[in-house]
Amino acid sequence: MIEIQSQPAQRYISDENILIENNALRREIDKLRGIEQRCQRAETMLLATEARNRLLGENAPLGIFIVDRDGFITGFNRKMQEMPVWRSVKHLEPPNLSASQIVVPADIATDIAQCIRKQKLHITEHVYTDGRSGDIHLRYYLSHIPWKDGTASEVMAFVEDFTDSKRVEKELKESEKRYRSLYQSAPIAMTEKDVTLLRAHLEELREGGVCDLQKYLQDNPDEVYHCWSLIKTIDHNPAYFELLEPHAIKTSPRDLPF
């Protein structure tokens, strides 16, 4: 009787254990499925972030490239490929960079080494000669990328083509030179005035509640002389000096009230 009664009990216990194990496995499977779903969502978000970053990099108005400690370029964007000094690598695509081992141009290798050594932002400018369009002016903003231990592993560079700005600056200087020549040789008396102080004073009056400047000056005649005194003579041509020579002998043109 004991053996006959014990067998169903053992079988009942075994079935119960199997049921418990199955439930535990189901919970573990559900947990793993939840982890898998979270990983899939994270991967989707990561891919979307990478796509956005790639889009930003490829459409950035500045050239961007990354170079490692050994001087090999590990990536660059489309804008960088369009710059004259980088035309030789224009046909390469980012997946092929590691195999091709593109070496950073020698002219900025020293600047990159200095950025890694000092581990701080380094800004430098270089001029390149292009037979088709003349000199190309590039400004490099070099920033180190640190490892976990704080040492610099790579350098990210942002490159600005300021050739047009340089050309405009040159044209302005030439224009200023021509203007100065005409100004100095003009037979008519001419002066150059600085109204910076007057402009600031009038702005203060407006902020103080003066809406009708003409009425304010009529009510405060002394303010007219004060406003005139804020206009400074900063330059004059020889004709102006000759016109006022008797007075200018004792007075500097900068001190004249007109």
trRosetta pair geometry for C-beta under 8 A, 3 or more apart (Angstrom, degrees):
i j d omega theta_ij theta_ji phi_ij phi_ji
1 4 5.7 -57 -144 38 31 110
1 5 6.2 24 160 -14 67 110
2 5 6.1 -62 -147 41 26 104
2 6 6.1 24 157 -23 65 112
3 6 5.8 -55 -140 33 30 111
3 7 6.8 37 162 -30 62 100
4 7 6.6 -51 -158 19 27 111
5 8 6.9 -61 -165 37 38 101
5 9 6.8 33 148 -16 68 114
6 9 5.5 -62 -152 40 40 115
6 10 6.1 39 155 -22 74 105
7 10 5.9 -53 -146 35 31 108
7 11 6.3 28 156 -16 64 107
8 11 5.6 -58 -145 41 34 111
8 12 6.1 38 155 -25 68 105
9 12 5.6 -52 -147 33 30 113
9 13 6.4 29 154 -18 64 104
10 13 5.7 -53 -148 36 32 110
10 14 6.3 33 153 -20 65 106
11 14 5.7 -53 -146 36 32 112
11 15 6.4 32 155 -18 65 105
12 15 5.9 -55 -149 37 30 110
12 16 6.4 30 152 -20 63 107
13 16 5.7 -56 -150 36 32 112
13 17 6.4 33 153 -20 66 104
14 17 5.7 -52 -148 34 32 111
14 18 6.4 33 153 -20 64 105
15 18 5.6 -52 -148 35 32 113
15 19 6.4 35 152 -21 64 105
16 19 5.6 -52 -150 34 33 113
16 20 6.4 34 151 -20 65 104
17 20 5.6 -53 -149 35 33 112
17 21 6.2 31 153 -17 66 107
18 21 5.7 -55 -146 39 31 110
18 22 6.2 34 153 -22 65 106
19 22 5.7 -52 -146 35 29 112
19 23 6.4 30 154 -18 63 104
20 23 5.8 -55 -151 36 30 110
20 24 6.3 30 151 -19 64 107
21 24 5.5 -54 -147 37 33 112
21 25 6.2 34 153 -20 66 105
22 25 5.6 -53 -147 37 31 112
22 26 6.3 35 152 -22 64 103
23 26 5.6 -50 -148 33 33 113
23 27 6.5 33 152 -18 64 103
24 27 5.7 -53 -151 36 32 111
24 28 6.3 32 151 -18 65 106
25 28 5.5 -54 -146 38 33 112
25 29 6.1 36 153 -21 66 104
26 29 5.6 -52 -146 36 31 112
26 30 6.3 32 153 -19 64 105
27 30 5.6 -52 -147 37 31 112
27 31 6.3 34 151 -22 64 105
28 31 5.5 -52 -149 35 32 114
28 32 6.3 31 152 -17 65 105
29 32 5.7 -54 -146 38 31 109
29 33 6.2 34 152 -21 65 105
30 33 5.6 -52 -146 36 31 114
30 34 6.5 35 152 -21 63 103
31 34 5.7 -52 -153 33 32 113
31 35 6.5 31 149 -17 64 103
32 35 5.5 -50 -148 36 36 112
32 36 6.2 39 151 -22 66 104
33 36 5.5 -50 -146 36 32 114
33 37 6.4 34 153 -20 64 103
34 37 5.7 -52 -148 35 31 110
34 38 6.4 29 153 -16 64 104
35 38 5.7 -56 -149 38 32 110
35 39 6.2 34 152 -20 66 106
36 39 5.6 -54 -147 37 31 113
36 40 6.3 33 153 -21 65 104
37 40 5.6 -52 -147 35 32 112
37 41 6.4 31 153 -17 65 103
38 41 5.7 -53 -148 38 33 110
38 42 6.2 33 152 -19 66 106
39 42 5.6 -53 -144 39 31 111
39 43 6.1 33 154 -21 65 106
40 43 5.6 -52 -145 37 30 111
40 44 6.3 33 153 -20 63 104
41 44 5.6 -53 -148 35 32 113
41 45 6.4 30 153 -16 65 105
42 45 5.7 -55 -148 39 32 110
42 46 6.1 35 151 -22 65 106
43 46 5.5 -51 -144 36 32 114
43 47 6.3 33 155 -19 65 103
44 47 5.8 -53 -147 36 30 110
44 48 6.4 29 152 -18 63 106
45 48 5.6 -55 -148 38 32 112
45 49 6.2 34 153 -20 66 105
46 49 5.6 -53 -147 36 31 111
46 50 6.2 32 153 -18 65 105
47 50 5.6 -52 -146 38 31 112
47 51 6.3 35 152 -22 64 105
48 51 5.6 -52 -148 34 31 113
48 52 6.5 31 153 -18 64 103
49 52 5.7 -54 -148 37 32 109
49 53 6.2 30 154 -16 66 107
50 53 5.7 -54 -144 40 31 110
50 54 6.1 33 155 -21 65 107
51 54 5.7 -53 -146 37 29 112
51 55 6.3 32 152 -21 63 106
52 55 5.5 -54 -149 35 31 113
52 56 6.3 31 153 -18 65 104
53 56 5.6 -52 -147 37 32 111
53 57 6.2 31 154 -18 65 107
54 57 5.7 -55 -145 39 30 111
54 58 6.0 23 159 -15 66 110
55 58 6.0 -57 -140 40 26 104
55 59 6.1 -3 167 7 63 115
56 59 6.5 -76 -141 52 22 91
56 60 6.1 48 156 -60 64 95
57 60 5.7 -29 -146 -10 28 119
57 64 5.8 -95 -150 57 92 146
57 77 4.5 -149 159 -97 89 128
58 77 5.5 -160 -95 -159 41 102
58 78 4.9 53 -153 1 75 116
58 79 7.9 154 -166 -16 34 83
59 78 7.9 21 -67 46 36 124
60 63 8.0 170 97 -71 109 12
60 64 6.1 46 67 -19 150 121
60 77 6.2 41 39 117 111 168
60 79 5.9 -96 80 0 79 144
61 79 6.9 123 -180 -114 17 155
62 79 6.4 117 108 110 21 154
62 158 4.8 18 143 -172 142 93
62 159 6.1 151 179 63 85 46
62 160 5.6 -41 -122 -81 101 68
63 76 7.2 -3 -179 -168 90 105
63 77 6.7 -174 -152 60 49 97
63 79 4.6 -142 -87 112 59 96
63 80 3.6 108 -159 -86 101 70
63 82 7.8 -146 -89 50 106 82
63 83 5.5 -25 -72 -25 150 134
63 86 7.5 160 -149 1 143 152
63 138 7.9 -22 33 -146 137 119
63 157 7.8 -10 110 115 90 94
63 158 7.2 139 77 -166 56 43
63 159 3.6 -25 66 61 110 110
63 160 7.7 -150 25 -57 85 25
63 161 7.4 80 -13 -32 112 94
64 76 6.4 168 94 -149 57 59
64 77 4.6 48 50 3 97 118
64 79 7.1 66 7 58 74 110
64 80 6.1 -108 47 -41 39 121
64 156 7.1 -10 -164 -174 91 93
64 157 7.0 160 -150 85 44 59
64 158 5.8 -12 -98 -104 76 63
64 159 7.3 -158 -65 16 29 84
65 73 5.6 -32 178 -146 121 114
65 75 6.6 178 -149 96 60 52
65 76 3.6 -11 -101 -99 94 98
65 77 7.4 -131 -67 10 61 68
65 80 5.2 115 -49 -132 103 164
65 156 7.8 174 91 -152 36 53
65 157 5.3 -8 60 56 78 105
65 159 7.4 18 10 -12 97 121
66 73 7.0 119 78 -159 50 63
66 74 5.0 -48 95 61 104 96
66 75 4.9 22 35 52 107 91
66 76 7.4 -157 17 -69 62 60
66 145 7.5 7 -143 -11 110 144
66 154 5.5 17 -178 166 101 130
66 155 7.1 163 -153 82 56 46
66 156 5.2 -24 -100 -101 82 69
66 157 7.5 179 -85 16 32 76
67 71 6.4 -8 177 -148 116 31
67 72 6.7 162 -154 80 74 29
67 73 5.2 -41 -96 -95 80 58
67 74 6.9 158 -108 7 25 82
67 104 4.8 20 -123 -66 147 131
67 112 5.8 -35 83 -144 140 150
67 154 6.6 162 82 -162 38 82
67 155 5.3 -14 60 58 89 95
67 157 7.0 25 2 -9 105 117
68 71 7.3 -50 74 16 68 20
68 72 5.4 -4 39 57 105 83
68 74 5.8 75 -34 -32 99 121
68 153 7.0 -37 -144 155 79 71
68 154 5.1 -47 -105 -104 54 89
69 116 6.4 118 -118 -138 81 155
69 152 7.4 135 -87 110 102 83
69 153 6.4 -79 -36 -165 109 41
69 154 7.1 -93 -36 -83 68 47
71 103 5.6 17 133 -152 104 82
71 104 5.1 -116 -169 23 76 104
71 109 6.0 13 -128 -132 120 106
71 112 7.2 127 -109 91 73 144
72 101 5.4 -59 -133 -154 126 70
72 102 6.6 113 -161 67 71 50
72 103 6.2 -51 -101 -97 59 52
72 104 7.4 -142 -96 -22 10 82
73 76 6.2 -9 175 -34 127 111
73 89 7.9 38 70 -175 151 173
73 97 6.4 -96 107 -164 83 120
73 102 4.4 -36 45 87 111 107
73 103 7.4 138 -5 -152 89 3
73 104 5.7 128 -54 -73 93 74
74 97 6.0 116 -157 125 32 135
74 98 7.0 29 -133 -80 76 78
74 154 7.0 -56 24 -132 136 137
75 94 5.6 28 -128 -134 86 105
75 97 6.1 -162 -78 27 49 172
76 80 4.1 -95 174 77 115 150
76 81 6.7 136 115 -49 116 78
76 86 7.3 -139 143 -154 160 148
76 89 7.8 73 48 108 142 133
76 94 7.7 -166 44 -91 52 87
76 97 7.9 146 11 -103 82 141
77 80 5.3 106 58 5 64 102
77 81 7.5 -121 109 -5 41 91
78 81 5.5 -55 -156 32 39 115
78 82 6.7 37 150 -22 68 104
79 82 5.8 -56 -154 31 35 112
79 83 7.3 44 150 -32 63 96
79 159 7.9 179 119 70 106 98
80 83 6.0 -45 -161 13 39 114
80 86 5.5 6 155 51 74 177
80 159 6.4 93 -107 41 87 131
81 86 5.6 -119 -123 122 30 121
81 87 7.7 89 177 -102 60 40
81 89 6.8 -112 -120 95 83 80
81 90 4.7 111 -177 -122 101 69
82 86 7.6 25 45 73 24 112
82 90 7.6 84 -78 -117 37 113
83 86 4.9 60 68 23 89 107
83 87 7.6 -129 93 -43 43 73
83 136 7.4 139 -169 166 85 144
83 138 6.7 62 -162 -95 139 132
83 159 6.7 -43 -52 120 164 138
83 161 6.3 -165 -111 -72 105 122
84 87 5.9 -25 -155 -21 37 114
84 128 5.7 180 88 108 123 138
84 130 4.8 -88 -134 -87 160 127
84 133 8.0 -142 -71 47 139 116
84 136 5.0 174 27 -14 136 168
85 105 6.0 -17 165 -71 122 161
85 128 5.2 -133 -65 -91 105 164
85 136 7.4 -157 -31 90 91 139
85 138 7.1 -69 6 -15 133 154
86 89 5.6 -58 -175 46 78 99
86 90 6.8 113 127 -64 79 75
87 90 5.2 -14 -155 -30 48 122
89 92 4.9 -37 -177 19 80 123
89 100 8.0 137 -135 127 105 149
89 102 5.6 42 -111 -124 145 144
92 96 5.4 -130 -160 81 89 117
92 97 6.5 99 154 -82 127 68
92 100 6.0 -80 -127 14 138 167
92 102 7.1 -169 58 -56 173 135
93 96 5.4 80 61 13 74 105
93 97 7.9 -112 101 -36 40 80
94 97 5.6 -29 -155 -15 42 118
96 99 5.5 -63 -164 47 62 109
96 100 5.5 51 144 -20 89 114
97 100 6.0 -67 -142 43 28 103
97 102 6.2 -60 -151 10 81 112
98 101 7.3 20 178 -65 32 63
104 108 6.3 -92 158 79 113 96
104 109 5.6 142 94 -87 110 79
104 112 6.2 21 122 -9 166 159
105 108 5.7 57 77 24 93 94
105 109 7.2 -141 98 -37 44 85
106 109 5.3 -37 -146 -1 40 123
107 126 5.5 101 139 -139 131 147
108 111 4.8 -51 -162 40 69 118
108 112 6.0 72 139 -26 83 98
108 124 6.9 158 -127 84 91 137
108 126 6.6 -92 -67 -33 96 149
108 140 6.0 107 -132 -42 137 170
108 142 7.9 169 179 -68 115 133
108 157 7.8 57 154 -119 148 157
109 112 5.8 -55 -150 36 32 111
109 113 6.4 33 152 -19 65 106
110 113 5.7 -54 -149 36 32 112
110 114 6.4 33 152 -20 65 106
111 114 5.6 -55 -150 36 32 113
111 115 6.4 36 151 -22 65 103
111 122 5.8 173 -178 131 89 133
111 124 4.6 -92 -120 2 147 158
111 140 6.5 96 121 87 154 142
111 142 6.0 161 141 -13 103 155
112 115 5.5 -50 -149 32 34 114
112 116 6.5 32 153 -16 65 104
112 142 6.1 -149 -101 -143 60 147
112 155 5.1 -168 -149 44 94 163
112 157 7.7 -59 -95 -63 101 125
113 116 5.8 -55 -150 38 32 110
113 117 6.2 31 153 -20 66 109
114 117 5.6 -54 -142 38 31 111
114 118 6.0 8 166 1 68 112
114 122 5.8 125 100 -118 103 159
115 118 6.5 -66 -137 49 22 93
115 119 7.6 84 162 -84 53 22
115 120 7.4 -129 -148 65 64 42
115 121 7.6 -13 -133 -153 102 18
115 122 4.1 -119 -85 13 93 132
115 142 4.2 -100 -79 127 157 125
115 143 7.3 -116 -170 -91 130 9
115 144 5.5 175 149 -57 93 92
115 152 7.5 180 125 -170 75 163
115 155 5.3 84 98 -121 135 133
116 119 7.0 15 -172 -70 28 64
116 144 5.8 132 -103 -109 49 119
116 152 4.5 -164 -144 94 72 140
116 155 6.2 -89 -62 -57 90 115
118 122 7.1 111 59 -65 127 114
119 144 5.0 -79 -134 45 59 159
119 146 7.1 53 -149 -84 116 104
119 151 8.0 -111 -88 -148 133 38
119 152 5.1 -159 -101 -46 91 120
120 144 7.3 -8 -23 11 16 114
121 141 6.8 -20 -163 -171 103 83
121 142 7.0 145 -159 78 51 56
121 143 5.4 -14 -103 -95 76 82
122 140 7.9 -2 107 111 83 99
122 142 4.4 -19 64 64 94 110
122 143 7.9 -177 25 -71 68 39
123 139 6.9 2 -171 179 94 97
123 140 6.9 168 -150 87 46 58
123 141 5.6 -8 -103 -106 84 64
123 142 7.4 -170 -76 21 34 76
124 139 7.5 172 90 -155 36 57
124 140 5.0 -8 61 56 83 105
124 142 7.2 11 13 -3 102 116
125 137 6.7 -4 -172 -172 107 91
125 138 7.0 165 -152 88 59 47
125 139 4.9 -24 -99 -103 84 73
125 140 7.4 -175 -83 16 32 74
126 137 7.8 165 86 -151 40 49
126 138 5.4 -13 62 63 86 95
126 140 7.1 28 3 -12 105 111
127 135 5.3 -14 -171 -168 107 114
127 136 7.0 148 -160 74 54 48
127 137 5.6 -20 -104 -99 76 68
127 138 7.8 174 -87 22 29 71
128 135 7.0 141 74 -159 40 60
128 136 4.4 -21 64 60 95 103
128 138 6.8 26 -1 -1 110 112
129 134 7.7 -70 -146 177 62 35
129 135 5.9 -36 -101 -100 57 64
129 136 7.6 -161 -73 16 9 82
130 133 5.0 2 98 50 124 81
130 134 6.4 11 64 63 84 24
130 135 7.2 146 22 -110 79 12
130 136 5.2 59 -13 -26 120 112
133 136 7.1 63 88 -67 109 93
135 163 7.2 178 107 -131 70 103
135 166 7.9 -82 102 109 113 144
136 161 7.0 -44 -172 -143 96 101
136 163 5.3 -51 -141 -81 54 133
137 161 7.2 116 80 -162 61 55
137 162 5.3 -61 104 74 111 76
137 163 4.8 153 33 -86 85 61
137 165 7.9 -103 80 62 135 87
137 166 4.6 85 14 -15 157 154
138 159 5.6 -10 -171 -172 112 103
138 160 7.0 147 -159 75 58 47
138 161 5.9 -31 -102 -99 73 59
138 162 7.6 136 -116 21 22 75
139 159 7.2 154 77 -157 47 53
139 160 4.5 -16 59 61 99 101
139 162 5.6 27 -8 2 115 122
140 157 5.5 -29 -160 -160 99 115
140 158 7.6 139 -159 74 49 46
140 159 5.5 -17 -102 -104 67 79
141 157 6.7 143 72 -158 52 58
141 158 4.4 -13 58 60 110 96
141 159 7.6 -156 22 -72 73 34
141 160 7.3 53 -13 -10 104 103
142 155 5.4 -5 -167 -179 98 122
142 156 7.7 153 -153 81 49 42
142 157 5.2 -18 -100 -102 69 86
143 155 6.9 148 74 -159 36 70
143 156 5.3 -22 67 64 92 89
143 157 7.6 168 22 -85 68 38
143 158 7.8 25 3 0 109 97
144 152 3.9 -57 -170 -126 129 125
144 154 7.5 145 -161 87 57 40
144 155 5.5 -42 -103 -101 53 75
145 152 6.8 99 60 -155 44 73
145 153 5.8 -60 94 60 90 85
145 154 4.3 -6 48 67 122 87
145 155 6.7 -160 4 -85 86 20
145 156 5.8 82 -48 -19 110 98
146 150 5.6 -27 -170 -152 129 31
146 151 6.6 139 -151 76 79 24
146 152 5.7 -58 -97 -94 60 51
146 153 6.9 94 -167 4 19 87
147 150 6.9 -31 70 33 75 21
147 151 5.1 0 33 63 114 77
147 152 7.4 -179 -4 -113 82 4
147 153 4.6 99 -56 -42 92 117
152 155 7.1 31 173 -68 122 78
161 164 7.8 61 127 3 89 87
162 165 4.3 -40 -175 41 90 120
162 166 5.8 98 123 -27 84 94
163 166 5.6 -57 -149 37 30 112
163 167 6.3 31 153 -21 66 106
164 167 5.6 -53 -147 35 32 112
164 168 6.4 31 154 -17 65 104
165 168 5.8 -54 -147 37 31 110
165 169 6.2 35 152 -21 64 106
166 169 5.6 -52 -147 35 31 114
166 170 6.4 33 153 -20 64 104
167 170 5.7 -53 -150 35 31 112
167 171 6.4 30 152 -17 64 106
168 171 5.6 -54 -147 38 33 111
168 172 6.3 36 153 -21 66 104
169 172 5.7 -52 -148 34 30 112
169 173 6.6 31 153 -19 63 104
170 173 5.8 -54 -151 34 32 111
170 174 6.5 29 152 -16 65 106
171 174 5.7 -55 -148 39 33 111
171 175 6.2 34 152 -20 66 106
172 175 5.5 -53 -144 38 32 112
172 176 6.1 35 154 -21 65 105
173 176 5.6 -51 -145 36 31 113
173 177 6.4 35 152 -23 63 104
174 177 5.5 -50 -149 32 33 114
174 178 6.5 31 152 -16 65 102
175 178 5.8 -54 -149 37 34 108
175 179 6.2 34 152 -18 66 107
176 179 5.6 -53 -144 39 31 113
176 180 6.1 34 155 -23 65 106
177 180 5.7 -53 -146 35 28 112
177 181 6.5 30 153 -21 62 104
178 181 5.7 -53 -151 33 32 112
178 182 6.5 28 153 -13 65 105
179 182 5.8 -58 -150 40 32 107
179 183 5.9 35 152 -25 67 110
180 183 5.4 -52 -141 36 30 116
180 184 6.2 25 160 -16 65 107
181 184 6.2 -58 -146 38 26 105
181 185 6.2 1 163 1 63 116
182 185 6.3 -72 -139 50 26 95
182 186 6.1 48 159 -54 66 97
183 186 6.1 -35 -149 -3 24 116
183 190 6.1 -117 -155 90 80 144
183 192 7.9 18 -163 -52 143 114
183 237 5.5 -150 156 -80 72 122
184 237 5.4 -173 -118 -135 35 97
184 238 6.6 57 -169 -4 69 98
185 237 8.0 -89 8 -163 19 128
186 190 5.8 40 75 -6 142 130
186 237 5.8 24 51 142 98 170
186 239 6.1 -86 98 6 75 140
187 239 5.7 125 -176 -97 28 143
188 239 5.9 106 94 116 15 158
189 236 7.7 -13 -170 -168 81 102
189 237 7.0 -177 -147 64 41 97
189 239 4.6 -136 -80 119 53 94
189 240 3.8 108 -159 -90 87 62
189 242 7.7 -137 -89 57 100 81
189 243 4.5 -31 -78 -3 142 148
189 244 7.8 100 -141 -13 144 93
190 236 7.0 162 93 -153 54 58
190 237 4.8 39 55 10 93 121
190 239 6.8 55 8 63 75 112
190 240 5.9 -108 48 -46 35 119
191 233 5.5 -48 -177 -138 127 106
191 235 7.0 159 -162 89 57 53
191 236 4.7 -20 -108 -101 77 84
191 237 7.7 -127 -74 8 41 73
191 240 5.5 121 -61 -127 83 162
191 253 7.3 -165 -124 -179 111 119
192 233 7.3 105 73 -161 53 61
192 234 5.3 -63 102 67 99 88
192 235 4.0 15 39 55 121 96
192 236 7.1 -143 15 -66 75 41
193 231 5.4 -7 -170 -179 123 101
193 232 6.8 141 -160 75 67 43
193 233 6.0 -44 -102 -99 68 51
193 234 6.9 129 -134 11 17 88
194 197 7.5 62 122 5 94 88
194 231 7.3 158 73 -162 50 53
194 232 4.6 -18 56 65 103 98
194 233 7.9 -169 14 -81 82 6
194 234 4.9 71 -26 -31 111 126
195 198 4.5 -53 -167 46 80 118
195 199 5.6 87 130 -30 89 96
195 230 7.6 65 -149 119 57 93
195 231 5.5 -11 -100 -114 75 85
196 199 5.9 -56 -150 34 27 111
196 200 6.5 24 155 -15 63 107
197 200 5.8 -56 -150 38 32 110
197 201 6.3 33 153 -21 66 107
197 230 4.1 -141 107 -170 110 98
197 231 7.7 -148 61 -68 100 30
197 232 7.0 76 16 -15 123 108
198 201 5.6 -55 -147 36 32 112
198 202 6.4 30 156 -17 66 105
198 227 5.9 72 -132 -166 103 77
198 230 4.2 142 -71 105 74 121
198 231 5.5 10 -38 -66 136 75
199 202 6.0 -55 -148 37 30 108
199 203 6.4 32 153 -20 63 107
200 203 5.6 -55 -151 35 32 114
200 204 6.6 36 150 -22 64 103
201 204 5.6 -52 -153 32 34 113
201 205 6.7 36 149 -20 64 101
201 226 7.9 -162 -175 132 157 103
201 227 6.8 -167 97 -112 143 75
201 230 5.7 -97 -3 -103 144 170
202 205 5.5 -49 -151 32 37 114
202 206 6.6 38 151 -19 66 101
202 213 7.1 5 -144 -115 103 138
202 227 7.8 58 -64 -127 93 115
203 206 5.7 -51 -150 34 35 111
203 207 6.4 31 152 -14 66 106
204 207 5.7 -56 -146 41 32 109
204 208 6.1 30 153 -19 65 111
205 208 5.6 -60 -147 40 30 111
205 210 4.1 -33 163 40 93 138
205 213 7.0 85 116 -109 141 92
205 216 6.9 128 -176 137 132 167
206 210 6.0 -81 -84 66 35 81
206 211 7.6 79 -134 -93 70 43
210 213 6.3 74 145 -90 113 62
210 216 4.9 19 -151 -74 121 156
212 215 4.0 27 118 24 121 115
212 216 6.3 154 94 -21 67 86
213 216 5.4 -56 -147 36 34 115
213 217 6.3 31 157 -18 68 104
214 217 6.0 -57 -151 36 29 107
214 218 6.5 29 151 -18 64 106
215 218 5.5 -54 -147 36 34 113
215 219 6.2 27 156 -13 67 108
216 219 6.0 -61 -148 42 29 105
216 220 6.1 -18 164 25 66 111
216 223 7.0 -50 137 77 90 161
217 220 6.3 -75 -130 64 27 78
217 221 7.2 68 169 -101 64 39
217 223 5.7 -127 -119 83 65 113
217 224 5.4 82 -163 -70 108 90
217 227 7.7 -38 -110 -3 118 145
218 221 7.4 6 -156 -70 26 76
220 223 4.1 47 118 -7 111 121
220 224 8.0 162 108 -20 70 73
221 224 5.7 -34 -168 10 52 114
221 225 7.9 44 146 -7 67 94
222 225 6.0 -51 -164 35 49 108
222 226 6.5 50 142 -20 72 106
223 226 5.2 -53 -148 38 41 117
223 227 6.2 45 152 -24 70 101
224 227 5.9 -54 -152 33 30 110
224 228 6.6 28 151 -16 63 105
225 228 5.6 -54 -150 37 35 112
225 229 6.3 38 152 -24 66 105
226 229 5.6 -54 -150 32 32 113
226 230 6.9 36 151 -25 62 101
227 230 5.8 -53 -158 25 36 114
227 231 7.6 35 147 -20 62 96
228 231 6.0 -51 -163 23 43 110
228 257 6.6 49 141 -180 113 97
229 257 7.1 -37 -99 -134 65 99
232 254 7.0 7 -178 -164 92 79
233 236 6.6 11 176 -50 118 103
233 253 5.5 -112 126 149 134 81
233 254 5.4 -159 84 -123 88 37
233 255 7.8 -64 50 20 115 19
233 256 5.6 10 11 58 155 91
233 258 7.9 27 -57 87 128 28
234 254 6.8 42 -108 -114 32 93
235 253 7.7 35 -163 112 17 137
236 240 4.1 -111 -177 80 110 141
236 241 6.0 127 116 -50 124 83
236 253 4.5 -120 4 -163 135 156
237 240 5.3 103 56 4 66 102
237 241 7.5 -129 105 -3 38 90
238 241 5.5 -57 -150 37 39 112
238 242 6.2 39 154 -21 72 104
239 242 5.7 -52 -146 36 33 112
239 243 6.4 37 153 -24 64 105
240 243 5.7 -53 -150 32 31 114
240 244 6.6 -6 162 13 65 108
240 253 7.3 72 118 -126 121 133
241 244 6.6 -77 -147 56 27 85
241 245 6.4 63 151 -82 64 74
241 248 5.5 -157 -150 126 72 172
241 253 6.8 -70 -90 -68 88 126
242 245 5.5 -6 -149 -46 32 113
244 247 5.0 -53 177 53 92 106
244 248 4.7 96 110 -33 94 108
244 256 7.3 29 153 -110 164 153
245 248 5.5 -60 -124 43 28 108
245 249 6.5 47 169 -42 64 91
246 249 6.5 -42 -163 4 25 112
247 250 6.9 -77 -174 45 42 90
247 251 5.8 -23 155 31 79 122
247 256 7.5 88 126 -108 123 114
248 251 5.9 -85 -124 66 35 79
248 252 7.9 51 -157 -128 74 13
248 253 6.4 9 -132 -68 112 78
248 256 7.6 -32 -96 -62 82 129
251 255 5.3 -123 -174 78 92 116
251 256 6.1 103 133 -72 127 80
252 255 4.7 84 64 5 86 105
252 256 7.7 -136 97 -23 49 79
253 256 5.6 -36 -154 4 43 117
